[in-house]
Amino acid sequence: MSRNWLSKKEFVDKYGYSNSTFNRRKEECLETQYRDAFIQPSKYELWIDEDIYQEFLIYKSKNRFKAKVKAAKNAVERW
């Protein structure tokens, strides 16, 4: 099975991320079970497994919706 690896530059260009957005999303991803999306074999080399990263985006989207539903339920319960 071949992996879809992107360098940081290729990734940022493809996804249209600024450096700050890239760093924020990277930190978010590293705190989840999808941390394997980022491979850093040396201080100056970073590779992103795009397939795993896309799974992270789906996970992030699902949890965003769940968080909104939970917040809405909490707001209703407070009334």
WOZIDA-V528393 format. One record per residue. RES is the residue in one letter. SS is DSSP state (H for helix, E for strand, - for the rest). OMEGA is omega in degrees with one decimal (999 if undefined). D_CENTER is the distance of its C-alpha to the mean C-alpha in Angstrom with 1 decimal. Layout:
BEGIN
res: {RES,RES}
ss: {SS,SS}
omega: {OMEGA,OMEGA}
d_center: {D_CENTER,D_CENTER}
END
This chain:
BEGIN
res: {M,S,R,N,W,L,S,K,K,E,F,V,D,K,Y,G,Y,S,N,S,T,F,N,R,R,K,E,E,C,L,E,T,Q,Y,R,D,A,F,I,Q,P,S,K,Y,E,L,W,I,D,E,D,I,Y,Q,E,F,L,I,Y,K,S,K,N,R,F,K,A,K,V,K,A,A,K,N,A,V,E,R,W}
ss: {-,-,-,-,E,E,E,H,H,H,H,H,H,H,H,-,-,-,H,H,H,H,H,H,H,H,H,H,H,H,-,-,-,-,H,H,H,E,E,E,E,E,-,-,E,E,E,E,E,H,H,H,H,H,H,H,H,H,H,H,H,H,H,H,H,H,H,H,H,H,H,H,H,H,H,H,H,H,-}
omega: {179.1,-179.8,179.4,-177.1,174.6,171.6,179.6,-179.2,178.6,-178.7,-179.2,178.6,-176.9,-177.0,178.1,-179.3,167.2,178.5,-179.2,177.3,177.8,-178.1,179.3,179.9,178.1,-179.9,177.6,-177.6,-179.0,178.9,-178.5,176.6,-179.5,-176.7,179.7,177.5,-177.9,180.0,-179.3,-177.3,176.2,-178.1,-173.3,-176.6,179.9,177.8,-179.9,174.1,-172.5,-179.6,178.8,179.7,179.1,174.1,176.5,179.5,177.5,177.1,-179.6,179.9,179.4,-179.7,176.6,179.0,179.4,179.7,178.6,179.6,179.5,179.1,179.3,178.2,178.5,179.9,179.9,-179.0,179.6,-179.9,999}
d_center: {22.4,20.9,17.3,15.7,15.0,14.3,15.4,13.6,16.2,15.9,12.1,12.7,15.7,14.4,11.6,13.9,11.8,14.1,13.9,13.2,10.2,8.9,9.9,8.6,4.9,5.9,7.9,5.9,4.2,7.9,9.4,8.6,10.4,7.8,8.6,10.8,8.5,9.8,13.5,15.8,19.4,20.9,20.6,20.5,18.7,15.0,13.8,10.6,11.1,10.1,11.1,8.9,5.7,7.5,8.2,4.9,5.3,8.8,8.5,7.0,9.8,12.3,12.0,12.4,15.5,16.7,16.6,18.6,21.1,21.5,22.2,24.6,26.4,26.8,28.2,30.7,31.7,32.6,35.0}
END
